[in-house]
Amino acid sequence: MTTVTSYTPAELVARRELILAKHGMSLSEFADKASQYALVGDEWQAWEDLESIEFLLTDC
């Protein structure tokens, strides 16, 4: 059985800020590194999470 988790826009924004703070980068810095394939280690997972958050926030 699949579990569905719902988040409020505020929770998504808080999660995004937590990810950015953990990696010490802004969203634009993350995007620049991703476009240059320069992400390393867990930055790739963080970038995927950030992309998902952006998708969900644009759907609000």
Sine and cosine of phi, psi and omega as CSV:
sin_phi,cos_phi,sin_psi,cos_psi,sin_omega,cos_omega
0.00,0.00,0.66,-0.75,-0.03,-1.00
-1.00,0.03,0.68,-0.73,0.06,-1.00
-0.98,-0.18,0.76,-0.64,0.03,-1.00
-0.96,-0.29,0.78,-0.63,0.02,-1.00
-0.92,-0.39,0.74,-0.67,0.02,-1.00
-0.95,-0.32,0.63,-0.78,0.03,-1.00
-0.79,-0.61,0.56,-0.83,0.10,-0.99
-0.99,0.16,0.35,-0.94,0.08,-1.00
-0.83,0.56,-0.62,0.79,0.02,-1.00
-0.89,0.45,-0.63,0.77,0.03,-1.00
-0.92,0.40,-0.62,0.78,0.02,-1.00
-0.91,0.41,-0.68,0.73,0.03,-1.00
-0.89,0.45,-0.67,0.74,0.03,-1.00
-0.89,0.45,-0.66,0.75,0.03,-1.00
-0.90,0.44,-0.68,0.74,0.02,-1.00
-0.87,0.49,-0.71,0.70,0.00,-1.00
-0.89,0.45,-0.61,0.79,0.04,-1.00
-0.89,0.45,-0.70,0.71,0.02,-1.00
-0.88,0.47,-0.74,0.68,-0.02,-1.00
-0.89,0.45,-0.67,0.74,0.01,-1.00
-0.90,0.43,-0.65,0.76,0.00,-1.00
-0.87,0.50,-0.60,0.80,-0.06,-1.00
-0.99,-0.13,-0.06,1.00,0.07,-1.00
0.90,0.44,0.57,0.82,-0.01,-1.00
-0.71,-0.71,0.40,-0.92,0.14,-0.99
-1.00,0.07,0.18,-0.98,0.03,-1.00
-0.89,0.46,-0.64,0.77,0.01,-1.00
-0.93,0.37,-0.58,0.81,0.07,-1.00
-0.91,0.42,-0.66,0.75,0.05,-1.00
-0.87,0.49,-0.71,0.70,-0.02,-1.00
-0.89,0.46,-0.65,0.76,0.03,-1.00
-0.88,0.47,-0.73,0.68,0.02,-1.00
-0.89,0.46,-0.65,0.76,0.00,-1.00
-0.91,0.42,-0.65,0.76,-0.02,-1.00
-0.92,0.39,-0.40,0.92,0.03,-1.00
-0.99,-0.12,0.10,0.99,-0.06,-1.00
0.81,0.59,0.63,0.77,-0.07,-1.00
-0.96,-0.26,0.13,0.99,0.04,-1.00
-0.95,0.30,0.55,-0.83,0.00,-1.00
-0.77,-0.64,0.47,-0.88,0.08,-1.00
0.80,0.59,-0.76,-0.65,-0.07,-1.00
-0.97,0.24,-0.01,1.00,0.09,-1.00
-0.89,0.46,-0.53,0.85,0.02,-1.00
-0.90,0.44,-0.71,0.70,0.03,-1.00
-0.91,0.42,-0.64,0.77,0.03,-1.00
-0.88,0.47,-0.66,0.75,0.02,-1.00
-0.89,0.45,-0.67,0.74,0.05,-1.00
-0.88,0.48,-0.65,0.76,0.04,-1.00
-0.89,0.45,-0.69,0.73,0.01,-1.00
-0.89,0.45,-0.66,0.75,0.04,-1.00
-0.89,0.46,-0.66,0.75,0.02,-1.00
-0.90,0.43,-0.67,0.74,0.02,-1.00
-0.88,0.47,-0.70,0.71,0.02,-1.00
-0.87,0.49,-0.67,0.75,0.03,-1.00
-0.87,0.50,-0.73,0.68,-0.02,-1.00
-0.92,0.40,-0.60,0.80,0.00,-1.00
-0.94,0.34,-0.54,0.84,0.02,-1.00
-0.96,0.28,-0.30,0.95,0.01,-1.00
-1.00,0.09,-0.19,0.98,-0.06,-1.00
-0.96,0.28,0.00,0.00,0.00,0.00
